[in-house]
Amino acid sequence: MVKYGLDYTRCRWILPLLLGIGVIFGIIALAGRGWLESQTLPYVQQASLWQNCRRPAQGGEWSCESLMGYAWGRAAAATYLVGFLLLVICFALAIIAFAIDTLRFNFIRGIGGLLFVAAVFSIMGLVIYPVKFSSEIEMTGINMFSWAYGFGWTTAIMEICLGFFFCCLPNYEDQILGNVKPTYFYSSP
Protein backbone atom coordinates (compact mmCIF):
# COMPACT_ATOMS: atom_id res chain seq x y z
CA MET A 1 0.00 0.00 0.00
CA VAL A 2 2.84 2.40 0.81
CA LYS A 3 4.59 1.54 -2.46
CA TYR A 4 1.71 2.80 -4.60
CA GLY A 5 0.33 5.39 -2.19
CA LEU A 6 -3.19 5.90 -1.01
CA ASP A 7 -4.14 7.42 -4.37
CA TYR A 8 -3.77 4.00 -5.92
CA THR A 9 -7.42 3.11 -6.44
CA ARG A 10 -7.28 -0.46 -5.18
CA CYS A 11 -5.38 0.39 -1.98
CA ARG A 12 -7.13 3.56 -0.87
CA TRP A 13 -10.18 1.85 0.62
CA ILE A 14 -8.53 -1.18 2.26
CA LEU A 15 -8.51 0.25 5.80
CA PRO A 16 -12.14 1.49 5.73
CA LEU A 17 -13.14 -1.87 4.22
CA LEU A 18 -11.45 -3.73 7.08
CA LEU A 19 -13.23 -1.45 9.56
CA GLY A 20 -16.51 -2.32 7.84
CA ILE A 21 -15.75 -6.02 8.23
CA GLY A 22 -15.04 -5.37 11.92
CA VAL A 23 -18.44 -3.66 12.24
CA ILE A 24 -20.13 -6.68 10.64
CA PHE A 25 -18.32 -9.04 13.04
CA GLY A 26 -19.41 -6.82 15.95
CA ILE A 27 -23.05 -7.01 14.83
CA ILE A 28 -22.78 -10.79 14.65
CA ALA A 29 -21.32 -10.89 18.17
CA LEU A 30 -24.03 -8.61 19.57
CA ALA A 31 -26.90 -10.47 17.93
CA GLY A 32 -25.52 -14.00 18.11
CA ARG A 33 -26.92 -16.57 20.51
CA GLY A 34 -23.70 -18.55 20.62
CA TRP A 35 -21.68 -16.91 23.36
CA LEU A 36 -21.93 -20.05 25.46
CA GLU A 37 -23.32 -23.38 24.26
CA SER A 38 -23.50 -26.97 25.38
CA GLN A 39 -20.66 -28.92 23.83
CA THR A 40 -22.22 -32.38 23.80
CA LEU A 41 -25.65 -33.97 23.54
CA PRO A 42 -28.12 -33.30 25.02
CA TYR A 43 -27.88 -29.59 24.24
CA VAL A 44 -29.26 -28.04 27.41
CA GLN A 45 -27.72 -24.57 27.63
CA GLN A 46 -27.26 -21.66 25.24
CA ALA A 47 -26.39 -18.08 26.16
CA SER A 48 -25.94 -14.78 24.39
CA LEU A 49 -24.65 -11.47 25.67
CA TRP A 50 -28.21 -10.62 26.68
CA GLN A 51 -29.77 -13.84 28.01
CA ASN A 52 -29.18 -17.38 29.23
CA CYS A 53 -31.43 -20.18 27.96
CA ARG A 54 -31.79 -23.72 29.34
CA ARG A 55 -33.93 -26.74 28.66
CA PRO A 56 -34.36 -29.74 30.95
CA ALA A 57 -34.25 -32.48 28.30
CA GLN A 58 -33.56 -32.99 24.60
CA GLY A 59 -37.17 -32.39 23.54
CA GLY A 60 -38.12 -29.88 26.23
CA GLU A 61 -38.91 -26.20 25.88
CA TRP A 62 -36.20 -23.56 26.28
CA SER A 63 -36.60 -21.28 29.29
CA CYS A 64 -34.64 -18.04 29.12
CA GLU A 65 -33.61 -15.52 31.75
CA SER A 66 -32.21 -12.09 31.05
CA LEU A 67 -28.63 -11.40 32.06
CA MET A 68 -29.54 -7.73 32.48
CA GLY A 69 -30.79 -8.62 35.97
CA TYR A 70 -27.16 -9.08 37.02
CA ALA A 71 -24.86 -6.09 37.51
CA TRP A 72 -22.05 -7.89 35.70
CA GLY A 73 -24.40 -8.67 32.77
CA ARG A 74 -25.22 -5.00 32.37
CA ALA A 75 -21.53 -4.10 32.70
CA ALA A 76 -20.42 -6.65 30.10
CA ALA A 77 -23.13 -5.59 27.66
CA ALA A 78 -22.50 -1.88 28.21
CA THR A 79 -18.73 -2.02 27.80
CA TYR A 80 -18.92 -4.22 24.69
CA LEU A 81 -21.64 -1.98 23.25
CA VAL A 82 -19.58 1.18 23.89
CA GLY A 83 -16.62 -0.45 22.13
CA PHE A 84 -18.86 -1.37 19.20
CA LEU A 85 -20.29 2.17 18.94
CA LEU A 86 -16.78 3.63 18.93
CA LEU A 87 -15.90 1.20 16.13
CA VAL A 88 -18.90 2.41 14.11
CA ILE A 89 -17.82 6.03 14.69
CA CYS A 90 -14.28 5.15 13.52
CA PHE A 91 -15.75 3.49 10.42
CA ALA A 92 -17.73 6.65 9.57
CA LEU A 93 -14.70 8.87 10.21
CA ALA A 94 -12.48 6.63 8.07
CA ILE A 95 -14.89 6.87 5.15
CA ILE A 96 -14.88 10.65 5.49
CA ALA A 97 -11.08 10.79 5.85
CA PHE A 98 -10.37 8.65 2.81
CA ALA A 99 -13.06 10.26 0.64
CA ILE A 100 -11.35 13.65 0.86
CA ASP A 101 -8.75 14.15 -1.88
CA THR A 102 -6.27 15.76 0.51
CA LEU A 103 -5.68 13.39 3.39
CA ARG A 104 -5.41 14.86 6.86
CA PHE A 105 -2.91 12.59 8.52
CA ASN A 106 -3.46 13.89 12.05
CA PHE A 107 -7.15 13.06 11.58
CA ILE A 108 -6.16 9.52 10.59
CA ARG A 109 -3.96 9.19 13.69
CA GLY A 110 -6.94 10.28 15.82
CA ILE A 111 -9.00 7.47 14.32
CA GLY A 112 -6.24 5.06 15.37
CA GLY A 113 -6.32 6.36 18.94
CA LEU A 114 -10.10 6.03 19.05
CA LEU A 115 -9.77 2.43 17.82
CA PHE A 116 -7.49 1.63 20.76
CA VAL A 117 -10.10 3.06 23.15
CA ALA A 118 -12.76 0.93 21.43
CA ALA A 119 -10.55 -2.14 21.83
CA VAL A 120 -10.16 -1.48 25.57
CA PHE A 121 -13.94 -1.30 26.04
CA SER A 122 -14.53 -4.41 23.92
CA ILE A 123 -11.93 -6.44 25.79
CA MET A 124 -13.36 -5.34 29.14
CA GLY A 125 -16.77 -6.68 28.13
CA LEU A 126 -15.25 -9.87 26.71
CA VAL A 127 -13.38 -10.55 29.96
CA ILE A 128 -16.20 -9.65 32.37
CA TYR A 129 -18.67 -11.98 30.65
CA PRO A 130 -16.96 -15.39 30.99
CA VAL A 131 -15.45 -14.73 34.41
CA LYS A 132 -18.71 -13.70 36.05
CA PHE A 133 -20.92 -16.05 34.01
CA SER A 134 -18.97 -19.14 35.03
CA SER A 135 -18.79 -18.09 38.68
CA GLU A 136 -22.38 -16.86 39.24
CA ILE A 137 -24.55 -18.98 36.95
CA GLU A 138 -24.84 -22.71 37.44
CA MET A 139 -23.89 -24.51 34.26
CA THR A 140 -25.10 -28.01 33.47
CA GLY A 141 -23.23 -30.39 31.22
CA ILE A 142 -20.08 -29.59 29.30
CA ASN A 143 -20.16 -26.05 27.92
CA MET A 144 -17.93 -23.99 25.67
CA PHE A 145 -17.67 -20.36 24.71
CA SER A 146 -18.70 -20.52 21.10
CA TRP A 147 -18.87 -18.77 17.75
CA ALA A 148 -20.52 -15.44 18.68
CA TYR A 149 -18.03 -14.98 21.52
CA GLY A 150 -15.27 -15.69 18.98
CA PHE A 151 -16.65 -12.99 16.69
CA GLY A 152 -16.45 -10.60 19.63
CA TRP A 153 -12.77 -11.41 20.13
CA THR A 154 -12.14 -11.11 16.38
CA THR A 155 -13.65 -7.63 16.47
CA ALA A 156 -11.43 -6.63 19.40
CA ILE A 157 -8.30 -7.96 17.67
CA MET A 158 -9.22 -6.12 14.48
CA GLU A 159 -9.64 -2.90 16.48
CA ILE A 160 -6.13 -3.26 17.90
CA CYS A 161 -4.49 -4.12 14.57
CA LEU A 162 -6.30 -1.40 12.64
CA GLY A 163 -5.45 1.07 15.40
CA PHE A 164 -1.76 0.37 14.73
CA PHE A 165 -2.26 0.84 10.99
CA PHE A 166 -4.12 4.12 11.43
CA CYS A 167 -1.53 5.43 13.93
CA CYS A 168 1.48 4.40 11.85
CA LEU A 169 0.16 5.55 8.47
CA PRO A 170 1.09 9.23 9.01
CA ASN A 171 4.74 8.20 9.46
CA TYR A 172 4.79 7.43 5.74
CA GLU A 173 3.11 10.67 4.66
CA ASP A 174 5.84 11.68 2.19
CA GLN A 175 5.94 8.26 0.55
CA ILE A 176 2.15 8.12 0.26
CA LEU A 177 1.86 11.59 -1.23
CA GLY A 178 4.79 10.96 -3.60
CA ASN A 179 7.06 13.68 -2.16
CA VAL A 180 10.13 11.44 -1.92
CA LYS A 181 12.52 11.11 -4.80
CA PRO A 182 13.26 7.51 -5.74
CA THR A 183 16.62 6.13 -4.70
CA TYR A 184 18.48 4.19 -7.35
CA PHE A 185 21.13 1.72 -6.31
CA TYR A 186 22.67 1.54 -9.76
CA SER A 187 25.57 3.85 -10.43
CA SER A 188 27.14 4.33 -13.82
CA PRO A 189 30.86 3.59 -14.25
N, C-alpha and C positions, 0 to 999 in steps of 0.2 A: 504494500500500500504506500509506503514511504517512497519507494522507487519511482512510482508513477505520479504521486501526489494525489491530493484529494479531489483535484479537478478531473481525474481519470474517471470516466462515467461509471465503470463497474465497481470501483473501490469507494466512491464517495459515500454510498449509503450502507456500507457494511455494518458500521457501529450502530446506527439507528435500527437497522434490521435485526441485529442481535438483541438490542433492547426490546424490540417488539416481540421477539421469541421469548424473552424473559417475562414479559407481561403475560403472554399466553400461558406459560408454565405456571405463573402465579395464580392466574384464574383457575387453572386446573387444580392447583393445590387448595385454593379456597373453596371450590365447589365440590371437590372429590370426597367420596365417602370412604376412601381407603387409607386413612391415616393409621388405623390399627385394625387388623383383621385376624380371624382365626386361621391358623396355619394348616390344620388338618381337619378331616371330617370328624364329627359333625360340626359344620360352621355355625358357631353359637354367638360370636361377638363381632361387631363391626363398628368402628368409630370414625367420626370426621372431626374437624376442628370445632364443630358446633355442637355435636351430640354423640351419645354413646348408645348403641342399639344391641340388644341381646334377644335370643330366643331359647326356650328351654330344651327343645328337641329339634331334630332335623326337619320335621314338617310343621312345626309350631309357628305362631305369629311372632313377628319382631315387636319388641316393646322398647321404645326409645326414651331417653331422658336427656334433657338439655345440659350441656356443660357450662352454660352461662349462669347456672346456679352456684357454681364454685368460683371463688375469687381468682384462683389460678387459671380457670377456663377463660374468664373474661380478660385476664392479663395476657394469656397466650394469644387469644384472638385479636386483642387490641394491638399488641406489639407487631404481630405478623401483618395485620391490616395496615398499620402505619407504614411499615416497610414497603408493602405493596403499593400504597398510594404515592410514596416518594418515588418508586420505580416508574409509575405512570407519569408523574410530573417530569422525571428525567427523560422519558421517552418523548414527551411533547416538546421539551426544551431542545432535545437533540434534533428533532425534525426541523424546528425553527432554526437552530444553529447551522445545520448543514444545507438548508434551503437558501440561505443568504449567500450571494456570490462572494462577498468578502467575509472570510471566516474571522470570528472574534475568538482568539485562542484563550484569553482569560475566561471567557464565557464557557468554553469547552472544559477548562480545568475546574470551574465551579460545578459543572454537571458531574465530573468525576468525584469531587468531594461529597456531593449530595448522594451519589451512589454508595459511597462508603457508609454514610449515615443510614441509608436504607438497608444495607447489609447488616449493620449492627442491630437494627430493630427486628429484621427477619430472623436473625440467628437467636436473638433473645426469645422470640416466640417459639422457635423450633427446639430450643433447649428446655424451656419451661414445660411445654406440653408433655413430653415423654417422662420427665422426672416426676412431675406431680401426678400424672395419670397413673403410672405404675405404682405409686406409693399410696394414693388415696382411693382408687377405684379397684374393687375386687375383680380380678380377671379369671375367667374359667377357661380351661383348656390351654393349648399352646398357641400363643399369639405372636404376631410380628408387626412391626411398623412397616407399612406397605407402600404402594405406588404413589398415592397422593402426597404422603409425607416425603417421599423421594423427590417429587416435583418441587416441593417447598425447598428442600436442600439444594436442588439444581438451580432454582431461582436465586438463592442466597449466594451460591458460588459464582453464578453469572454476574451478580451485582459487584462482587469483589473484583473479578477479572476485568470487567468492563470499566470499573472505577480506575484501575491501573492504566488501561488504554486511554481513557479520557484525560487522566492527569499527565500522562507521559507524552501525549500527542503534541502539546505546545513546544516541547523541547526540540522538535523537528520542524519548526515553523519555516525556517529558510529552505529546507529541502522540499517541503510540501508546496510552498509557493514558487519554487523554481528560482530562488535568489542566489543559489550557490553555483559557482562555476564548476564544471566537471573536471575531475583530476584524471590526467592520463598518465599511465605508468610507462608508456613507451617513449623513449627519447631517441632522437635521430643521431647518427654517428657524426 
